[in-house]
Every structure is written in structure tokens, then in C-alpha cells.
Amino acid sequence: MAKAIVVANHQKGAGLHSFQTSNVLAWFEVVGDSINTLPLGTWTNKEPLMIGNAKVLAKGCSYFVIPTETIVRVEHSNHESIIYLDSTEYFTSTIPFEKLSNLLGKHHFFQIHPAHLININHLKTFVKCNAFVTLSNSHAVPVSIGNDQKIEDFLNTQTIF
């Protein structure tokens, strides 16, 4: 089983397997076959990768790095989190949706629905009358009642690159 490592402020041009431990937001096991399409690396260092007191990777462990800017959205489904990337790939993890929402909320993510978290940088359109957004990967995601004004207020306060 492989681990996903979510990294904020990933430098453009840096390899998908290089990252600074100070930028790691989360790490978790990936569930199912979706891992087969992702570019896996193997931790080859003799010493395990430690973040704080947590052993994240041991020698021989498969992993991949997910820069936050490549995450388009996260969907909560049956006690799992489905993470959709800008490359049209997605994978499933048992990391709690609420934990991801809290971690990513500081990095241009907005929870528009109890089961949907979106990366504002991938927002293409916001249709207030029908309460949904369209993202850069062409996914249409519902906005829950009451969040339409919150997302409009949020968008008015953001600098989107």
C-alpha cells in the first residue's frame, strides 16, 4: 500500500518526490486500485522519514507527493475521502474529511457543501441561482443552502492567482 503526502507551497519545477518536511500538511494510506495511475516513488533512505515524532515513511515504502495546488476538490463518501487532482486522476483514502477540510482550509480551499471541499484556484464558474460551481476539471459540485452567500463573500475577499 502506498502513502500520499500532501505538501503546501511545493516549488514549481521541483520533482514530485522532493519536498520540504516543514511544508507537509498530511500523510495517509491510499485505498483501492486508483494508486496504479499515480507516479510512485520509493523511500530509499536508510533512516525513516520522521515528521515530529511520527514515522511517515520507512525504507522501501511507496509514496507520492500531492502539492495542494494540484488538488481540485475533495469529496466525502462512505467514511472515505475521494481526492480529485488536476490531472483527472483521483484516489480514495480513509483520512477523515473533516481533518482534510481543516488542513486545506488555510490553503485556498472552501467547504461549499457538507460533502464537498473545493480549491478556489480551480473555480471556473459559480452559478448562484442553481447553487453549484464548475471547477477546472469540468466537475460540477453542488453548493449547499446557505453557503451560496458564504462562497460569494469568501470569493470577494480572496486574491486568486
Secondary structure, DSSP 4 states (H G I P E B T S, - for coil): --EEEEESSPPTTS-TT---GGGEEEEEEEESGGGGGS--EE---SSPEEETTEEEE-TT-EEEEEEGGGEEEEEEETTEEEEEETTS-EEEE-S-HHHHHHHHTTTTEEEEETTEEEEGGGEEEEETTTTEEEETTS-EEE--TTHHHHHHHHHHH----
